[in-house]
C-alpha cells in the first residue's frame, strides 16, 4: 500500500465519547491532529504526522488494540494559533475524535489546549516543552511525553558552564509564548548557576528577520548563543554569523527540527549543538528505535529516520499503550486513568512514568552535535572545535 493510500484511509469519523464503526464496519478509534503541514514549521508537522502514522499502521497490522483499528485525521494550522483553535473545534465537533495528538508548537498548543480541556478530550504528546502544559492539576487531560524546556535549558547551561567554562551566555528567541518559555527556562538555569544572560534578542514568528538581533549578539561578544526558535530563522542567523566571522557556540532547543536545520545550514552547521528529548533515531541498540525504523520503512521506504518522526512514533506508542491498558471498550477517562495508574512504562528502552500529579512521562535530555559531514552525532559533553 502506498503512503497516499494510507493517508486517504485515515480520514474517518468516530463518536464523541467512545469508539464507533467506520463505513467499512470495522471498529475504529480516531485521533485528531492539528499541526503545521505547510509554512515555515511544516517539517515538524510532517515529521510528527509521519511518526504517528508509522505507529498506528504498525499496530493495525498486528490486529489493532482490543480489536479496534486506529486512525488519524490531520489538519493544517500553519503554526498559527487561530487556525489551531478552528482545527481543534472541527476535529472534536465534526470529526468526533477520541483524542487530540501530536500538536506542534507552544503558541498553537496554548490556544488549542483549552478547547480540548473544556471538551474533556485528551491532549496527547504535544511537540512542545512549555511549562504551562505540565500543570497536571489544571490540565488533567494533557499527556506529555517529552522533557520540558526548563530541563533542556538546564542541561544547556550545565554543559556550557561545566564542560567549557563559558559564562557569557546569550539567547536568540522567537518573540511569542514559545520563545518566552525558553527564555524563562534559560533565565532560571543561569540564575541557579550564579550567572546572568549578557544579551537577549528575538525575531518575529514566521519570519527570517534576524540581522539586527545578530549584530546585537556580536556587539555583546557572546561566547554562547542559545537558540529558541524554528529552523529557518535559526539557520539564517547562523549562516550570517559565519560570514561575519562571529563564531560562538550555538546550541538549539529540540523544537528546532534537527534534520531540517542541518540541511539548511550545510557546511555552516559544523559544531552546532541541539538538545534532544528522544533517543538517537539511528541507535537500533534500543528496541524501540529498531521498531520505529521498521515501522517507518513499512509506510514510506524513502523516509529517513529523524528525531521529529521518532517523537511522533513515541507519541503514537504511548497512545497505543494507554488504550491497551484501558478497558476493552475504552472511554477517554479510562484511557487517562490507565496511564496514571500504569507505573513504569517501558517502550522498548524508552521509559515513561505518570501519576496524578505528574503528566510528563520522560525527563531525559540528550545532547547532539552536527559533525563535518553535516550529520548529527550523539555526545555526552560539549567540547572545543
Backbone torsions as a table, in degrees:
resi	resn	phi	psi	omega
1	UNK	NA	134.1	-179.3
2	UNK	-78.7	161.8	178.0
3	UNK	-61.7	-34.3	178.3
4	UNK	-64.0	-40.4	177.8
5	UNK	-65.7	-39.4	179.0
6	UNK	-62.7	-45.2	-179.7
7	UNK	-61.1	-37.9	179.5
8	UNK	-63.9	-39.0	-178.4
9	UNK	-69.3	-15.4	-174.4
10	UNK	-84.4	-1.1	179.3
11	UNK	-94.3	86.9	-177.3
12	UNK	-134.7	172.8	-173.5
13	UNK	-129.3	143.5	175.1
14	UNK	-130.9	168.8	178.8
15	UNK	-77.5	163.3	-174.5
16	UNK	-66.3	-35.8	-167.0
17	UNK	-106.7	-16.6	-179.5
18	UNK	-155.9	161.8	179.2
19	UNK	-59.4	147.7	178.4
20	UNK	-126.8	-179.8	178.8
21	UNK	-97.1	135.8	177.4
22	UNK	-79.0	179.2	-177.4
23	UNK	-60.5	-28.2	179.4
24	UNK	-76.3	-1.7	-177.3
25	UNK	70.9	19.1	176.7
26	UNK	-96.8	132.3	-178.8
27	UNK	-64.4	135.6	-177.9
28	UNK	-137.0	151.4	167.7
29	UNK	-120.9	124.3	-173.9
30	UNK	-106.3	129.1	173.6
31	UNK	-107.7	144.5	179.9
32	UNK	-112.8	144.8	178.6
33	UNK	-132.9	126.8	167.4
34	UNK	-110.5	119.3	-175.4
35	UNK	-153.9	165.4	177.5
36	UNK	-75.6	106.5	177.0
37	UNK	-105.5	-10.5	171.1
38	UNK	-135.9	170.4	178.5
39	UNK	89.1	-175.0	-172.8
40	UNK	-62.7	-25.8	-179.2
41	UNK	-102.4	16.6	-172.9
42	UNK	-61.8	-31.7	-179.3
43	UNK	-60.7	-31.4	180.0
44	UNK	-73.0	-47.2	179.2
45	UNK	-64.3	-42.3	179.7
46	UNK	-64.3	-41.5	179.4
47	UNK	-65.4	-44.7	178.1
48	UNK	-61.7	-42.8	-179.9
49	UNK	-63.2	-42.6	179.9
50	UNK	-61.2	-42.8	178.5
51	UNK	-64.4	-41.2	176.6
52	UNK	-61.7	-44.9	179.3
53	UNK	-61.6	-39.5	179.3
54	UNK	-61.8	-44.7	-179.3
55	UNK	-66.2	-45.8	-178.0
56	UNK	-67.9	-41.9	178.8
57	UNK	-63.2	-38.4	179.0
58	UNK	-61.0	-50.2	-177.9
59	UNK	-70.2	-31.5	177.5
60	UNK	-65.1	-38.1	177.4
61	UNK	-64.2	-27.0	-179.5
62	UNK	-88.0	3.4	178.5
63	UNK	108.5	1.1	177.9
64	UNK	83.8	-161.9	179.5
65	UNK	-119.4	118.9	-175.2
66	UNK	52.1	37.2	179.6
67	UNK	72.4	4.9	174.8
68	UNK	-90.7	138.3	170.9
69	UNK	-89.5	142.5	-179.3
70	UNK	-100.6	138.2	-179.1
71	UNK	-130.7	156.6	180.0
72	UNK	-127.5	133.0	172.8
73	UNK	-116.4	116.2	-177.5
74	UNK	-111.0	137.1	176.1
75	UNK	-125.7	144.1	-176.6
76	UNK	-86.1	122.8	175.2
77	UNK	-109.5	-0.9	175.9
78	UNK	59.0	19.1	-178.2
79	UNK	65.3	34.4	178.7
80	UNK	-117.4	126.6	-175.7
81	UNK	-56.6	-41.8	-178.2
82	UNK	-62.8	-40.8	178.7
83	UNK	-67.7	-35.2	179.1
84	UNK	-64.0	-39.4	177.3
85	UNK	-62.9	-49.0	-178.7
86	UNK	-61.7	-43.4	179.7
87	UNK	-63.2	-42.0	-178.8
88	UNK	-62.7	-42.7	177.6
89	UNK	-64.9	-40.2	178.2
90	UNK	-63.2	-44.0	-178.8
91	UNK	-64.1	-40.1	-178.4
92	UNK	-76.7	-47.2	-171.6
93	UNK	-84.9	-39.2	-176.3
94	UNK	-95.0	-43.2	-177.7
95	UNK	-93.0	-7.5	172.6
96	UNK	54.5	47.1	-176.0
97	UNK	-70.7	152.1	176.7
98	UNK	-71.7	-38.4	-177.8
99	UNK	-157.5	160.6	171.1
100	UNK	-96.5	145.1	-177.1
101	UNK	-150.7	146.1	170.7
102	UNK	68.0	32.4	173.6
103	UNK	-63.7	152.9	-176.8
104	UNK	-119.7	114.3	170.8
105	UNK	111.1	152.7	177.9
106	UNK	-75.9	-50.6	-178.1
107	UNK	-62.1	-36.0	178.5
108	UNK	-71.8	-40.2	178.3
109	UNK	-67.8	-37.0	179.7
110	UNK	-62.6	-30.5	179.0
111	UNK	-85.2	-39.0	-173.0
112	UNK	-86.2	-33.0	-176.6
113	UNK	-57.5	-42.7	178.3
114	UNK	-60.2	-31.4	177.8
115	UNK	-65.6	-44.1	179.3
116	UNK	-67.2	-41.1	-178.9
117	UNK	-64.0	-43.3	179.1
118	UNK	-62.0	-34.1	-179.4
119	UNK	-85.6	-4.3	-179.1
120	UNK	71.8	27.4	-177.6
121	UNK	-100.1	128.2	177.2
122	UNK	-55.8	140.8	-179.7
123	UNK	-120.1	97.9	-164.8
124	UNK	-105.3	133.0	168.2
125	UNK	51.0	53.2	173.1
126	UNK	-65.6	144.9	-179.3
127	UNK	-83.8	70.9	179.0
128	UNK	-163.0	148.0	176.2
129	UNK	-106.5	19.9	-176.3
130	UNK	-60.2	139.7	-173.3
131	UNK	-69.3	-31.8	-175.7
132	UNK	-62.2	-26.0	179.4
133	UNK	-79.3	-5.9	-176.5
134	UNK	-102.2	16.9	174.0
135	UNK	-93.7	94.2	-174.3
136	UNK	-65.7	-29.6	-179.6
137	UNK	-68.6	-44.3	-179.5
138	UNK	-76.5	-31.8	-173.4
139	UNK	-126.1	68.9	-177.5
140	UNK	-67.1	-13.2	179.6
141	UNK	-91.1	-4.1	-177.1
142	UNK	-90.4	132.0	177.3
143	UNK	-123.2	105.5	177.0
144	UNK	-90.7	143.3	173.3
145	UNK	-99.9	-49.7	-168.9
146	UNK	-80.4	160.5	171.2
147	UNK	-64.9	162.2	-175.3
148	UNK	-86.4	165.1	174.9
149	UNK	-64.0	-32.2	176.2
150	UNK	-60.2	-41.0	179.6
151	UNK	-70.6	-37.0	177.4
152	UNK	-65.8	-45.4	-178.2
153	UNK	-69.5	-31.6	173.9
154	UNK	-62.1	-44.8	178.1
155	UNK	-61.9	-39.6	178.1
156	UNK	-58.9	-48.9	-177.4
157	UNK	-65.8	-41.2	177.9
158	UNK	-59.1	-47.0	-177.6
159	UNK	-67.7	-44.1	179.9
160	UNK	-63.3	-45.6	-173.7
161	UNK	-78.5	-46.5	-175.5
162	UNK	-81.2	-38.9	-177.8
163	UNK	-79.7	-37.1	-171.7
164	UNK	-116.2	-9.4	-178.9
165	UNK	71.0	21.9	-177.5
166	UNK	-84.2	134.3	174.2
167	UNK	-128.0	-5.6	176.8
168	UNK	-94.1	80.5	-174.8
169	UNK	-104.9	137.1	179.2
170	UNK	-129.1	175.4	180.0
171	UNK	-139.2	140.8	173.1
172	UNK	-120.1	114.1	-171.0
173	UNK	-134.7	158.7	176.8
174	UNK	-78.6	130.9	-172.2
175	UNK	-83.6	72.9	175.1
176	UNK	-159.4	-167.0	-175.9
177	UNK	-64.5	-30.8	176.1
178	UNK	-64.7	-54.2	179.8
179	UNK	-60.7	-38.5	179.6
180	UNK	-64.7	-37.4	178.0
181	UNK	-62.3	-43.0	177.6
182	UNK	-67.7	-41.2	178.5
183	UNK	-60.5	-46.6	179.7
184	UNK	-61.7	-40.6	178.8
185	UNK	-64.7	-41.8	-179.0
186	UNK	-69.1	-41.0	176.6
187	UNK	-58.9	-43.8	179.8
188	UNK	-62.6	-41.4	-178.0
189	UNK	-68.6	-45.7	-179.1
190	UNK	-66.5	-36.9	177.5
191	UNK	-62.2	-39.5	-179.8
192	UNK	-63.8	-26.2	-179.8
193	UNK	-101.6	15.6	176.5
194	UNK	71.9	25.1	-178.9
195	UNK	-116.2	-179.9	172.4
196	UNK	-148.3	157.4	178.9
197	UNK	-76.9	131.6	-178.1
198	UNK	-85.4	-20.0	179.1
199	UNK	-156.4	137.5	176.3
200	UNK	-126.3	113.0	-179.3
201	UNK	-127.9	157.2	-175.5
202	UNK	-142.5	169.2	172.6
203	UNK	-134.5	166.5	-178.8
204	UNK	-88.5	136.3	-178.5
205	UNK	-55.0	142.6	178.9
206	UNK	63.8	26.1	172.1
207	UNK	-131.5	170.8	173.5
208	UNK	-123.6	31.7	179.7
209	UNK	-83.2	88.2	-169.3
210	UNK	-123.3	-4.8	-169.9
211	UNK	-65.2	-43.0	-179.6
212	UNK	-63.6	-42.7	178.0
213	UNK	-60.2	-42.7	179.0
214	UNK	-61.2	-44.1	-179.7
215	UNK	-63.0	-36.1	177.2
216	UNK	-66.0	-38.6	178.2
217	UNK	-65.1	-43.2	179.9
218	UNK	-65.9	-40.3	179.8
219	UNK	-62.7	-34.1	-179.8
220	UNK	-79.0	-7.7	-179.8
221	UNK	57.0	48.0	-179.8
222	UNK	-67.1	135.6	175.6
223	UNK	-84.9	-27.2	179.9
224	UNK	-142.3	140.5	177.4
225	UNK	-121.8	115.4	173.5
226	UNK	-85.6	128.5	-177.0
227	UNK	-110.0	122.2	176.7
228	UNK	-119.9	87.5	-174.2
229	UNK	-167.7	-170.6	178.5
230	UNK	-90.8	163.0	-169.8
231	UNK	-68.1	-35.2	-176.8
232	UNK	-65.4	-54.4	177.4
233	UNK	-64.0	-34.1	177.9
234	UNK	-63.3	-45.8	179.9
235	UNK	-64.4	-40.7	178.4
236	UNK	-60.9	-45.0	-179.8
237	UNK	-63.6	-44.8	-178.5
238	UNK	-65.8	-41.2	179.4
239	UNK	-61.9	-43.6	177.6
240	UNK	-63.9	-39.1	178.8
241	UNK	-60.5	-43.3	178.2
242	UNK	-59.5	-41.9	-178.0
243	UNK	-68.6	-25.7	176.9
244	UNK	-90.5	5.6	-178.0
245	UNK	58.9	34.9	175.6
246	UNK	-106.1	109.1	-169.7
247	UNK	-129.9	62.5	172.1
248	UNK	-71.7	176.3	170.6
249	UNK	-75.7	125.0	175.7
250	UNK	-102.2	127.1	178.3
251	UNK	-134.8	125.3	-172.1
252	UNK	-106.9	147.3	173.8
253	UNK	-77.9	157.6	-169.4
254	UNK	-58.5	-27.7	-177.3
255	UNK	-61.7	-14.7	-172.3
256	UNK	-54.3	-32.9	-172.5
257	UNK	83.2	84.2	-167.1
258	UNK	-61.2	-47.8	-177.2
259	UNK	-62.6	-43.3	179.4
260	UNK	-64.9	-38.1	178.9
261	UNK	-64.5	-48.4	-179.1
262	UNK	-60.1	-41.2	179.2
263	UNK	-65.2	-43.0	-178.9
264	UNK	-67.4	-32.3	-177.6
265	UNK	-80.9	-33.3	-176.0
266	UNK	57.6	-132.8	-177.2
267	UNK	-68.0	-17.6	178.1
268	UNK	-75.1	-7.2	-176.2
269	UNK	-85.6	-11.6	-176.1
270	UNK	-54.3	125.4	177.9
271	UNK	87.7	-2.9	178.1
272	UNK	-76.2	134.0	-178.0
273	UNK	-102.0	152.2	172.7
274	UNK	-140.9	129.5	169.9
275	UNK	-81.0	142.6	-178.2
276	UNK	-123.1	158.8	-179.8
277	UNK	-120.7	6.1	174.3
278	UNK	-131.6	161.8	-179.4
279	UNK	-63.0	168.0	177.8
280	UNK	-63.9	125.2	-171.0
281	UNK	-70.8	-4.5	175.5
282	UNK	-110.0	5.3	-178.6
283	UNK	-86.1	82.3	-176.0
284	UNK	-76.2	2.4	171.6
285	UNK	-67.8	-21.7	172.7
286	UNK	-86.5	123.9	-178.9
287	UNK	-54.9	-36.6	-178.2
288	UNK	-66.1	-34.8	179.6
289	UNK	-71.8	-38.9	177.0
290	UNK	-62.5	-41.6	177.7
291	UNK	-64.7	-42.4	179.0
292	UNK	-59.6	-47.0	-178.7
293	UNK	-62.0	-41.2	178.9
294	UNK	-65.4	-44.3	-179.8
295	UNK	-64.8	-38.6	178.7
296	UNK	-63.3	-44.1	-179.5
297	UNK	-64.2	-33.2	-178.9
298	UNK	-63.2	-36.2	-176.3
299	UNK	-97.7	-22.9	-179.5
300	UNK	-156.9	94.8	-176.8
301	UNK	-64.5	-15.5	-179.1
302	UNK	-91.3	-11.1	-177.5
303	UNK	-78.2	138.3	177.3
304	UNK	-96.5	143.5	177.3
305	UNK	-56.3	140.9	179.4
306	UNK	-147.6	160.8	178.1
307	UNK	-62.3	-37.0	-176.3
308	UNK	-69.9	-49.0	-179.4
309	UNK	-68.5	-29.2	174.0
310	UNK	-65.2	-40.0	176.9
311	UNK	-63.9	-38.5	175.4
312	UNK	-62.9	-40.6	178.6
313	UNK	-63.4	-44.0	178.3
314	UNK	-63.9	-35.9	175.2
315	UNK	-60.7	-44.4	177.6
316	UNK	-63.7	-39.4	-178.2
317	UNK	-68.4	-36.0	179.0
318	UNK	-71.2	-33.7	174.4
319	UNK	-63.8	-42.8	177.9
320	UNK	-62.0	-42.8	-179.0
321	UNK	-65.2	-40.7	177.6
322	UNK	-61.9	-41.2	177.2
323	UNK	-67.0	-40.5	-179.3
324	UNK	-62.7	-38.4	-178.2
325	UNK	-79.1	-18.4	-178.8
326	UNK	-81.3	-177.8	179.2
327	UNK	-65.3	158.4	-179.8
328	UNK	-58.0	-28.1	173.5
329	UNK	-115.9	74.9	-167.2
330	UNK	-68.8	138.7	167.7
331	UNK	-96.9	171.9	177.3
332	UNK	-60.8	-41.5	179.7
333	UNK	-65.0	-41.8	175.9
334	UNK	-56.1	-44.5	-178.1
335	UNK	-60.7	-50.1	-177.9
336	UNK	-65.9	-42.2	179.9
337	UNK	-66.4	-35.1	179.6
338	UNK	-61.6	-40.3	179.0
339	UNK	-69.7	-40.9	-179.7
340	UNK	-62.7	-38.2	-174.9
341	UNK	-91.0	-0.2	-172.1
342	UNK	-73.9	-24.2	-172.4
343	UNK	74.2	-144.5	-179.9
344	UNK	-68.5	127.6	176.3
345	UNK	-111.6	114.9	-178.1
346	UNK	-104.5	103.9	177.4
347	UNK	-92.5	68.4	176.3
348	UNK	62.1	43.1	178.5
349	UNK	102.7	-9.8	174.1
350	UNK	-107.0	113.7	-170.5
351	UNK	-100.3	139.2	176.3
352	UNK	-134.9	153.2	175.9
353	UNK	-150.1	133.4	177.4
354	UNK	-122.7	155.5	165.9
355	UNK	-150.2	-177.0	-172.6
356	UNK	-63.3	-24.0	-179.5
357	UNK	-106.0	5.8	-175.1
358	UNK	-143.0	107.1	-179.0
359	UNK	-101.6	17.2	176.7
360	UNK	-111.2	121.7	-173.2
361	UNK	-77.4	-43.8	-174.6
362	UNK	-115.9	143.9	175.2
363	UNK	-113.5	6.9	-174.0
364	UNK	-76.6	135.6	172.5
365	UNK	-125.6	130.6	-178.1
366	UNK	-115.2	150.2	179.9
367	UNK	-111.2	132.0	178.9
368	UNK	-132.8	160.3	-178.8
369	UNK	-143.2	144.1	176.1
370	UNK	-81.7	126.7	-179.8
371	UNK	-91.2	-175.2	-174.8
372	UNK	-67.1	-18.5	178.2
373	UNK	-90.8	4.8	179.2
374	UNK	78.7	18.4	-179.3
375	UNK	-113.2	151.4	178.6
376	UNK	-80.6	142.7	173.3
377	UNK	-129.0	146.2	177.3
378	UNK	-82.7	131.7	-179.8
379	UNK	-131.4	152.1	178.5
380	UNK	-88.5	-34.5	-177.2
381	UNK	-136.2	161.7	172.9
382	UNK	-84.5	146.7	-179.1
383	UNK	-142.4	158.9	178.4
384	UNK	-67.6	150.5	-179.2
385	UNK	-58.0	NA	NA
